[in-house]
Amino acid sequence: MRLPRRVPWESLSELDQVCSLIYADENDIDAKVQAVNRISAWRAITSLPHALESTLALLCAILDDSRRQGLPSLLSLRQSYATALIRLVNGLVDPLQVGAYARSIASIAAQLGLPAWLVELRHAATHEDLPSIDVLREAAREAMRWLLDNYFLPTLNPSAAAPSPKTVLRPLSPLLKQYKTLLKGTTRDASLLPTRKHEIAKVTRDIERWVAEAKVAANVSVDAIEWDIGAQDDSMEDGRERWALERLCDALLELGALVPVSKKKRTISGVPLAPAPANLAIWTPLLTNLQSLHPKLPAVLAVRIVSHLLSRSGPSQADVGADTVSLLPQDDAQMDTSYDRCLAGWANWLVDTCGAGAEEEEQEMLRRDDIVVSLITGLGPQREASKTDIMVAQDLLTALCAGHPHLERVAASLPPIADAPSNQWNSTDIDLMQQRLSAVLALARAPDAPSSSATGALGAQPPNITNPMEPVCTGLPPGWRLLSEKDGWRPSPIGVHVPRVPA
Amino acid sequence: MLSAVAARKARLQGPATTQPVAVIPTPTSPPAPSLTPVSEPRIVPKLQSKRKAAVQVEKPPSKKKKHAHTAESDRRTRYFEQPDVFKQQGDANLVDDDHADEDTDTSGDDMPVDGAQLNPQIIGTDQRKGATRRRAWSPSAPDSSDDEEDGVVEGNALPSLVPILAEHLRAVSHDAPSVLSTFKPAWEENIFRLSQSEVHDLSLPSYSEQTGTLLLLTAEETVTLLGTYSLTVLRGCISFAGVVLTPSRVSHRVFAPRSSPLPVIKCLALKVPLRDLSLPARLRTTATSMDAAVLLQELHTGVQGLGAVCRTFDGVFSPSRSQSNVSAFDLNLRGVHLVRHCTHDISVLVIPPSWETAMSPILQPAAQTDYSRRVYLVKGPQNSGKSVFARTLLNRLLTLYRRVAFLECDLGQSEFVPGGMVAVNVVDKPVFGPPFTHPSIPHSAHYIGAATPRNSPSHYLDSVQALIQTYNVHLQHAGLVDDTSQGVSSDEDRIVDLIPLVVNTMGWTKGLGADLSRRVEEITDPSDIFELGCRVPQRVWSYSPSEIRTYLLEPVPSTVLSHRYTPADNRTLSMLSYFYAVFPVKSDASALQNCTAMSWRTSLPLCAQPPYEVDWKSAFDRTFLTGAGTEDVVPTEIHRVLNGAIVAMVSCEPDTLDTETDDMTAAWSTSPPYKQDAAPPTPFGSSCAGLALVRSLSPVPASVLHLLTPLPPHALSRVRVLVKGELELPVWGMLDFRAGDGGEIAGVESGKVPYLRWGKGEGTGGDRRRVRRNLMRRGQM
């Protein structure tokens, strides 16, 4: 469930009103005073969006400037301009400092489309001589214009916002290749490790940085993401991170990364569905490192692999993994089952090693159950083990369920339907679906029974409390009166007044 | 910051072999030397040579450096090495040298479960630590949160490595989970259903009309229960939540949600004869061979409904999925669940041995004629267990004194009041449960209006000063003149005529916070100071240290819960719990009787609860705004600011408000009485009764406010002033839980609900400011 956010205005029309008070007539001081009063009041209600708070600070400085007759010195004016500008730039830039290391403010400002000279002015006003009043006035004008274009107009007219250009990320493959080459050396010959350590550390850091950059860039392409369940302030953050991780996983799934180019190295005979040890040795350090920064990585990677495996099952499912497929080399000669088998091995390994227990409640963690569910759903009822293209997915399902009696039961309860359903709708189809559904539900109900009955009993049972309103009515101080539905009062959202209707 | 950089360096340089800083809590000055329990050395299979050969780009950051700074925070961490990839996967071993060191260093962390002390040391610390899992560092989700400011990332949040091979972690957390209940229930052997009449015959003052379940325990047996229940000790002696309970007709209300450490009932072997209550005849013979008899009864308060109000805490009173999978023993009590094993989302209340040592001298029954001032101040950094210690101390003192006063100076996480205020409560019954389960009407309180005194330090100090005066003058010896205690308690063996004071301080111990804490210490003039989690003994005493006994205590080990529920979450829940609470209506106006909520009205959301209609012209003299920037609010906008606000209801002494001029009075006929840039009422001439939510205001010509407040009428009688601070109603409180996830509120669809915005706003800078304090420069790598 996504929580809404408290805003100080009743509706956007109130914000629109403030916007026109500020921008309609540049010389209308009274209107600006009204706007300052309104925003100051909003500020006392709840914390404001940064852009609005900056608008307030700039407006106050501009108003002071317009009424400056009689001021003994302009220093205070310069200071209030400078503070407003410094805080504007800092506040806009800070949310985009999402990595462990500081990015330069100039680069973030460029991403935001903030004029570069405002960034320079921020630096000068903070660390150097306080800029002249002329420069500051011009900067304030520029900043107000920027706020109108980048905050007020997009907020007030959500649909009118220009579509952002498609994000272009620099390719990750060279970095991965470099990493692989280094690790190949050190895994074969441990004595190389001391000399290569720094190089490995550097390339690992470069990859980390790539993810951080992708996360920032996700800013504009984030609309395409389905939001995860998340806390209010984290949801956007989650979406960005997920997007960046998906791009990372796409690069990892390319041939020559997690899946070696040489077919012989892809799998080891005898051990079904596990990455080859040499391969594992190369990638584990990087994955470990990335996972420490992005705990969701195993989950994203496993989901990516599964959706790739399922997308192989036929053109009808192209929509499931269209994104993935397009990123993979289309050369089918290379893409034989050993490629899929190797990926399935990774997925199996991921679930085995980093999968959280089934009881884990963290949303973002990799769960065996989730992967099994997506496999079963993706495979659909006509899972025919003979079909080679989905055989790998089928094998992965078996491997994942093995050793987990609960999951084995689920998988067994949904036997593949032998005869592929025709496109014709039969009345028996619904019965079949019903039957399969109840088979699964019967399994689910068994272990969950105690908890659901327990919570149900407590939740449904209204607490046995004598109506507390009755005694409260007596002894109220003058001017107080308890309302009830009899007075014409009815429930309404907090902040909406429902007057009493005199009887 | 330094530590983070150091860790980064260490990681890049490979295995570090620094020695951890040994931290041994040693009580200074008078009290007895601390117990130094022998920890069992952990047997750790190490494959050093193999590991060296493996590809090891990184090594867990040398947490030892961090150890010196925030040792208590990383007790939960456990690192595992990667597998030796040349061997088979299953061969990888957990590297536990870090942890093993810790075990020996931090004494008492792994307290061996030992025998017949009167020591409510709770089992299960060890495995619980294994079960906890450190969350990976992420800038969006700060690892530690600072009391000082929400949403600020602490400076020393350290990128930690969560090893990819969590397999072993799971193995550790799953194998042999520690047993929380050694009690093996068997009907008609050691557990009995009591009928209504059998309970009635016990002549308990409360819950006598309910059936119950009687447990017979032998010494050392433990029972851990989840849920809400009433607990009555009939025979023998048990330790519970750090307190020793002896037979009494008093039933204790216990709230044990999963969101806080669970208290454990432990039977004690006591040879001293106690005044046992007579059990039903059919049980007497069975009971003689047992050491204690405990009566459990259902407790229905509606508190579970708060989980529906604030979904963060959904279902905390019932077992989580992982526990409900284990077939549970049915106690025949609704809402009570027996917890046998420790799982990853449960933690139990641990009273470290150094706490025991520190508390024992002050609990010696003093001579009846000793009327010296007893003020116990509890201090320490955030998350060190201050409030748990303060609550335990309070409960312990209540076994010796009939009443204990509790001064809350922590604005963020208050024990009895909803936050944003400093308050004195007079408590006469031990409290078992987290703060949100016992919201109370304070004896005396002053509203600060924010979760931190950052913006109004002097008002905060004045408020503490005023409350201490109240305690010194009105409370300390109030038992002497309070006639209610005389008649009631002829068999009262507790001290009646002195009311000691427990002071809980805030966790903000850096910068201005340190200065404020020092001033609070001076103002309260404690007789004993309990300092938790102090590593560097740097104190500036401005008074003679010899008069104050100071105890340095080890911090409580951080639990999995502090990750799951942030201080902000707990604050939200406390606030909502307060507004949904139902306070008893007092029959007599005895100021010393504590008024704690007995139930919660959670069947209706706040937006559907009938409000009070208040005419501000006749009911209120003034309204004030406090908080940074509120002095800029002009009178024409006050209407807007008050709508939907949380206000404190304050009563002022006559003549403490400045007189209003005629033109102000004229203006107040059309808007609430407000004067721009006015200082809030002085704490020395006012008192805060409680909070109210201004759910709406009438359009301008009328002078009507609709208020929601849980306060009973007797508490409202003197309220003439409203103060709005920085506290806001949590968004959860504005929603309508009846509508499910649809977001409909009182029949209004989500897009049209005023003052709320769903979804992400467009436009740059449309979000609230985020502050990061752990940003590193490239050069620091």
Interface residues (C-beta under 8 A of the other chain):
Chain A: M1 R2 L3 P4 R5 R6 V7 P8 W9 E10 S11 V36 N37 R38 S40 A41 W42 R43 A44 I45 T46 S47 L48 P49 H50 A51 L52 E53 S54 G91 L92 D94 P95 Q97 V98 G99 A100 Y101 A102 L112 G113 L147 N150 Y151 F152 L153 P154 T155 P158 A161 L183 T186 T187 A190 L193 K197 H198 I200 A201 T204 R205 Q232 D233 D234 S235 M236 E237 D238 E241 A274 P277 L280 A281 T284 P285 L286 L287 T288 N289 Q291 S292 L293 H294 P295 P298 D352 T353 C354 G355 A356 G357 E359 E360 E361 P447 D448 P450 S451 A454 T455 A457 L458 G459 Q461 P462 P463 N464 I465 P468 M469 P471 V472 T474 G475 L476 P477 P478 G479 W480 R481 L482 L483 S484 E485 D487 W489 R490 P491 S492 P493 I494 G495 V496 H497 V498 P499 R500
Chain B: L12 G14 A53 A54 V55 Q56 V57 E58 Q82 P83 V85 F86 Q89 R135 A136 W137 S138 P139 S140 A141 G151 P159 S160 L161 V162 P163 I164 L165 A166 E167 R170 H174 H300 T301 G302 Q304 G305 A308 R311 G315 F317 S318 P319 S320 R321 S322 S324 N325 S327 A328 R334 G335 H337 T343 H344 D345 V582 V585 S599 W600 R601 T602 S603 L604 L606 C607 A608 P610 P611 Y612 E613 V614 D615 W616 K617 S618 A619 F620 L625 G627 G629 T630 D632 V633 V634 T636 E637 I638 R640 V641 N643 G644 A645 L693 R695 S696 L697 S698 P699 A702 V704 H706 P712 P713 H714 L716 S717 R718 V719 K724 E728 L729 V731 W732 G733 M734 L735 D741 G743 I745 A746 G747 V748 S750 V753 P754 Y755 L756 R757 W758 G759 K760 G761 E762 G763 T764 G765 G766 D767 R768 R769 R770 V771 R772 N774 L775 M776 R777 R778 Q780 M781
